[in-house]
Amino acid sequence: MSQKQQNEEVSSQKRSLSSRLGSAVGEVTGGSVVSRSVRHISGTIGGSSNRLGGMVSDLLNDDLASPSLGQGGTDEQRFAAAMRLHRVTEKSLNDRIRNTKRNFNLYFVVFAISVLAGLFSIFIFPPASAFSVIIRFIATPILLALVFKHAYTNWMFRKRRLSSPLAYFSSGDLWPKMP
């Protein structure tokens, strides 16, 4: 092994030892947790400021304000125009489909739990008045609206068309799917 290779290996080992020692000290003192938290928070703030800057530039940009979807054209043409207007790529559309499916699953489970908990409470603690029944099911309509919103949005994204809820219900394809 040449002198240069030995020097590089020694310096590499020193860096590795220094890194491990710094990591061990950070773990013992809690410094590594703090540094990871600071990096995470600064990344989040940086991302938020980038999005805010993009929104402000979009508001001030006359080119973006001029296009409109209009009422003409087919549902598919209006969907394509909306994608261009909002600068949605195919990849981000697939992400949105996945997110609407996940949100649907979440809200559907919470909705079902809400209904079951309300019914269970009626049998265990009989209501004294109609107001008592209404209070037990107060979250149910909101959760049902969220379930519908995510199912309908998932359908529009998957079919790539801007259609009415009536078209959604008449399609029979009511359960959201992943791309």
Protein Blocks (a to p, Z undefined) as FASTA:
>chain_A
ZZklmmmmmmmmmmmmmmmmmmmmmmmnommmmmmmmmmmmmmmmmmmmmmmmmmmmmmp
mklmmpcfbjgdcfklmmmmmmmmnopafklmmmmmmmmmmmmmmmmmmmmmmmmmmmmm
mmmmccfbfklmmmmmmmmmmmmmmmmmmmmmmmmmmnopacdfklmmmnopabccdZZ
